[in-house]
C-alpha cells in the first residue's frame, strides 16, 4: 500500500498562469499525477501514447476533443484514449485534475505532434 499525500490538491503555479503537472506514482502498468491549470490559464499538452482517465477534484473548464466538448467540474470523470487530441479550455475556476495513465506515462514513447 502507498498513501499518496497531496494528490488532487490545488497548488498555484510559480508564475501564476501556466499549467503544471506533478507525478505522484509510477509503476509499469500505470502512473498517477495531478494536473493544475489556473483560472484563465492555458493547457499546452499534446496527445499521449497512453490511455488516460481524468478525475476533476476542483475547478471548472471544458474538455475539447475532435469529436466535441464537455463541461467538467468537481466529480467529473473522463476517459481519453491514447493518441486522441484533447485540451482543457475556458478554465473559469482554478482546475485540479487527477490523471491516471495506463500504462505509465511515456512508456509507449512520444506521440506524433
C-alpha positions in Angstrom: 0.0 0.0 0.0 1.1 3.6 -0.7 -0.8 6.6 0.6 -0.3 9.5 -1.8 -0.2 12.8 0.0 -1.2 15.9 -1.8 -2.7 14.2 -4.9 -5.6 16.1 -6.3 -5.0 19.3 -4.3 -4.6 22.8 -5.8 -1.1 24.3 -5.6 -0.7 27.6 -7.6 1.9 27.6 -10.4 5.0 29.6 -9.7 4.3 32.1 -12.5 0.6 32.3 -11.7 -0.6 31.5 -15.2 0.9 28.3 -16.6 -0.4 24.7 -16.2 1.6 22.3 -14.1 1.8 18.5 -13.9 3.2 16.7 -10.8 3.6 13.0 -10.9 2.9 11.1 -7.7 3.2 7.4 -8.6 4.8 5.4 -11.3 4.7 1.7 -11.8 4.9 -0.1 -15.2 1.2 -0.5 -15.7 0.1 3.0 -14.7 1.1 6.4 -13.4 -0.8 9.0 -11.4 -0.3 12.7 -11.2 -2.1 16.0 -10.5 -2.6 18.4 -13.4 -3.3 22.0 -12.4 -4.4 25.0 -14.6 -5.2 28.3 -13.0 -8.4 30.2 -14.0 -7.7 31.8 -17.4 -4.7 29.7 -17.9 -3.9 27.5 -20.9 -3.5 23.8 -21.4 -0.4 23.2 -23.6 -0.4 19.4 -23.6 0.0 17.2 -26.6 -1.7 13.8 -27.2 -0.3 11.0 -25.2 0.5 7.4 -26.3 -1.2 6.1 -23.2 -4.9 5.9 -22.3 -5.9 8.5 -19.7 -8.6 8.9 -17.1 -9.2 12.4 -15.7 -10.9 12.9 -12.3 -11.7 16.6 -11.7 -11.3 17.4 -8.0 -11.7 21.2 -8.2 -12.5 23.9 -10.7 -14.4 24.3 -13.9 -13.5 24.1 -17.6 -14.4 22.4 -20.9 -12.6 19.5 -22.3 -12.4 19.6 -26.1 -11.6 16.8 -28.5 -12.0 16.5 -32.3 -15.4 14.8 -31.6 -16.8 17.6 -29.3 -16.6 19.3 -26.0 -17.9 18.7 -22.5 -18.1 20.8 -19.4 -16.1 19.4 -16.5 -16.2 20.2 -12.8 -15.7 18.5 -9.4 -16.6 14.9 -9.7 -16.3 14.7 -13.5 -14.5 11.5 -14.7 -13.4 11.4 -18.3 -11.7 8.7 -20.4 -9.4 9.9 -23.2 -8.0 7.1 -25.4 -4.3 7.1 -26.4 -3.5 9.4 -29.2 -6.7 11.5 -29.1 -6.1 15.2 -29.2 -7.7 16.9 -26.2 -7.4 20.2 -24.3 -8.9 21.9 -21.3 -10.3 25.3 -22.4 -12.3 28.1 -20.8 -10.9 27.5 -17.4 -13.1 29.6 -15.3 -12.0 28.3 -11.9 -8.6 27.0 -10.8 -8.7 23.5 -12.2 -7.2 20.5 -10.4 -7.4 17.1 -12.1 -6.1 13.7 -11.0 -4.6 12.0 -14.1 -4.3 8.2 -14.4 -2.2 6.9 -17.3 -2.2 3.3 -18.4 0.4 2.1 -18.9 2.7 4.6 -17.2 3.0 8.0 -19.0 5.8 7.9 -21.6 6.2 4.1 -21.5 5.0 3.7 -25.1 7.1 6.7 -26.4 6.1 10.1 -27.7 3.0 10.7 -29.8 3.5 12.4 -33.1 2.6 16.1 -33.0 
